[in-house]
């Protein structure tokens, strides 16, 4: 993300954040805490208010549990680039990656 708060969180956590938007599937993502449903707010322990967010494409969602990998939802990163990254998976991690070592490659086999 290019949002300054997301950038600071990524830097503080070692550069990697895995998250989701604060909406149910099929609903538009909220751009401020006021747009989050009360039901969802009651189900979380904390909410970071970074102000109003700019509009933009959502994150791509890819199912890598099937072969070939399947695009579930298109997003900001082009599907061709995602497929290329999956094809280069051996450059990302290897079988020596330990299960308790993070970040780790999700494509590695035991």
C-alpha positions as CSV (number, residue, x, y, z in Angstrom):
1,X,0.0,0.0,0.0
2,X,1.1,3.5,-0.6
3,X,-0.8,4.8,2.5
4,X,1.7,6.2,5.0
5,X,0.2,4.4,8.0
6,X,0.4,1.0,6.2
7,X,4.0,1.8,5.2
8,X,4.9,2.6,8.8
9,X,3.2,-0.6,10.0
10,X,5.1,-2.7,7.4
11,X,8.4,-1.2,8.4
12,X,7.7,-1.7,12.1
13,X,6.8,-5.4,11.5
14,X,9.7,-6.3,9.3
15,X,8.1,-5.4,6.0
16,X,5.2,-7.8,5.7
17,X,1.6,-7.4,6.5
18,X,-1.2,-9.8,5.7
19,X,-4.7,-8.4,6.1
20,X,-8.1,-8.0,4.6
21,X,-10.5,-5.2,4.1
22,X,-13.2,-4.4,6.7
23,X,-16.1,-5.6,4.6
24,X,-18.0,-8.7,3.7
25,X,-17.5,-10.3,0.4
26,X,-19.3,-8.4,-2.4
27,X,-19.7,-5.3,-0.3
28,X,-17.6,-2.2,-1.2
29,X,-14.6,-1.6,1.1
30,X,-15.2,1.2,3.6
31,X,-13.0,4.3,3.2
32,X,-13.3,5.4,6.9
33,X,-14.2,3.8,10.2
34,X,-17.7,5.2,9.9
35,X,-18.3,2.9,6.9
36,X,-17.6,-0.3,8.8
37,X,-20.6,-2.3,9.9
38,X,-21.4,-2.4,13.6
39,X,-21.4,-6.2,13.4
40,X,-17.8,-6.2,12.2
41,X,-16.7,-3.6,14.7
42,X,-18.1,-5.7,17.5
43,X,-16.1,-8.8,16.3
44,X,-12.6,-7.2,16.5
45,X,-10.4,-6.3,19.4
46,X,-8.9,-3.1,17.9
47,X,-9.5,-0.7,15.1
48,X,-6.8,1.6,13.7
49,X,-8.3,4.8,12.5
50,X,-5.9,6.1,9.8
51,X,-8.4,8.7,8.5
52,X,-10.3,8.6,5.2
53,X,-8.7,6.4,2.7
54,X,-8.4,7.0,-1.0
55,X,-10.4,4.9,-3.4
56,X,-8.7,2.2,-5.3
57,X,-8.7,-1.4,-6.4
58,X,-9.0,-4.1,-3.8
59,X,-6.3,-6.7,-3.2
60,X,-6.2,-9.7,-5.6
61,X,-7.3,-13.0,-4.0
62,X,-5.6,-16.1,-5.4
63,X,-6.3,-19.7,-4.6
64,X,-3.0,-21.5,-4.6
65,X,-4.4,-24.7,-3.2
66,X,-5.4,-25.8,-6.7
67,X,-3.3,-26.4,-9.8
68,X,-3.1,-24.2,-11.7
69,X,-3.6,-21.4,-9.2
70,X,-7.0,-19.6,-9.7
71,X,-7.8,-15.9,-9.5
72,X,-10.7,-15.5,-7.1
73,X,-10.9,-11.7,-7.2
74,X,-9.0,-9.3,-9.5
75,X,-7.1,-6.5,-7.8
76,X,-4.4,-3.9,-8.2
77,X,-1.7,-6.4,-9.2
78,X,-2.2,-7.8,-12.7
79,X,-3.1,-11.5,-12.9
80,X,-0.2,-12.0,-15.4
81,X,2.3,-10.7,-12.8
82,X,0.8,-12.9,-10.1
83,X,1.1,-16.0,-12.3
84,X,4.7,-15.0,-13.2
85,X,5.5,-14.8,-9.4
86,X,3.9,-18.2,-8.8
87,X,5.9,-19.7,-11.7
88,X,9.1,-18.3,-10.1
89,X,8.2,-19.8,-6.7
90,X,11.5,-21.6,-6.4
91,X,13.2,-18.2,-6.2
92,X,10.9,-17.3,-3.2
93,X,11.5,-20.2,-0.9
94,X,12.9,-23.7,-0.8
95,X,12.3,-26.9,1.1
96,X,14.8,-26.0,3.8
97,X,12.4,-23.2,5.0
98,X,11.4,-24.2,8.6
99,X,7.7,-24.1,9.5
100,X,8.4,-21.7,12.4
101,X,10.6,-19.4,10.3
102,X,8.8,-16.3,9.1
103,X,8.3,-15.1,6.5
104,X,8.1,-18.5,4.9
105,X,7.1,-19.8,1.5
106,X,3.6,-21.0,1.3
107,X,4.4,-23.2,-1.7
108,X,7.0,-25.3,0.1
109,X,6.3,-29.0,0.7
110,X,7.4,-30.8,3.8
